[in-house]
Amino acid sequence: MDVIVDTSVLIAVIANEPEKPALVALTSGANLIAPGSVHWEIGNAFSAMLRHKRITAAQARQALEIYGGIPIRFVDVDLSRALEIADQLGIYAYDAYLIVCALQHKCALLALDRGLVHSANRAGVEVLEVAT
């Protein structure tokens, strides 16, 4: 089974958030796929945490090591289609990339971002629910 994962899922797993066990259970045995933008969003998330003094540089390095161990297949998405969806749904391109990725690969999306989940549902994307 293929599953599209967003940054919120990866951060929750890396940071041992309460959702981690449910996320691990949902993705056990799955092939994780993400648009290439997720890679850069991870870096942005950790830089924001550093900037706001929520983590140290050592903790950021450790988190990146954990992230590097997560087997994710990064794929390109149709940028034109993503912009169409962003316009139709009134969302940012980063969320549209995930939706287009799920549509292109005909698989479900796993996200903790409620806005993204709502937009994905509106676009007809199957969304995996996280039991917490």
ChimeraX attribute file (.defattr): number of C-alpha atoms within 10 A of each C-alpha:
attribute: neighborCount
match mode: 1-to-1
recipient: residues
	/A:1	10
	/A:2	16
	/A:3	23
	/A:4	28
	/A:5	24
	/A:6	27
	/A:7	22
	/A:8	17
	/A:9	20
	/A:10	20
	/A:11	18
	/A:12	16
	/A:13	21
	/A:14	17
	/A:15	13
	/A:16	11
	/A:17	12
	/A:18	11
	/A:19	15
	/A:20	19
	/A:21	15
	/A:22	15
	/A:23	23
	/A:24	13
	/A:25	12
	/A:26	16
	/A:27	17
	/A:28	11
	/A:29	10
	/A:30	14
	/A:31	14
	/A:32	20
	/A:33	23
	/A:34	23
	/A:35	22
	/A:36	17
	/A:37	19
	/A:38	21
	/A:39	15
	/A:40	10
	/A:41	15
	/A:42	19
	/A:43	14
	/A:44	12
	/A:45	14
	/A:46	21
	/A:47	16
	/A:48	13
	/A:49	15
	/A:50	15
	/A:51	11
	/A:52	10
	/A:53	10
	/A:54	12
	/A:55	15
	/A:56	14
	/A:57	13
	/A:58	9
	/A:59	14
	/A:60	17
	/A:61	12
	/A:62	13
	/A:63	19
	/A:64	15
	/A:65	12
	/A:66	14
	/A:67	17
	/A:68	10
	/A:69	9
	/A:70	12
	/A:71	11
	/A:72	18
	/A:73	12
	/A:74	16
	/A:75	12
	/A:76	13
	/A:77	22
	/A:78	11
	/A:79	13
	/A:80	10
	/A:81	14
	/A:82	21
	/A:83	19
	/A:84	14
	/A:85	22
	/A:86	20
	/A:87	13
	/A:88	11
	/A:89	15
	/A:90	12
	/A:91	15
	/A:92	14
	/A:93	17
	/A:94	17
	/A:95	22
	/A:96	27
	/A:97	26
	/A:98	29
	/A:99	29
	/A:100	26
	/A:101	28
	/A:102	27
	/A:103	19
	/A:104	12
	/A:105	14
	/A:106	14
	/A:107	17
	/A:108	20
	/A:109	28
	/A:110	26
	/A:111	23
	/A:112	21
	/A:113	13
	/A:114	9
	/A:115	12
	/A:116	22
	/A:117	21
	/A:118	13
	/A:119	19
	/A:120	25
	/A:121	14
	/A:122	11
	/A:123	16
	/A:124	11
	/A:125	21
	/A:126	18
	/A:127	19
	/A:128	17
	/A:129	14
	/A:130	16
	/A:131	10
	/A:132	9
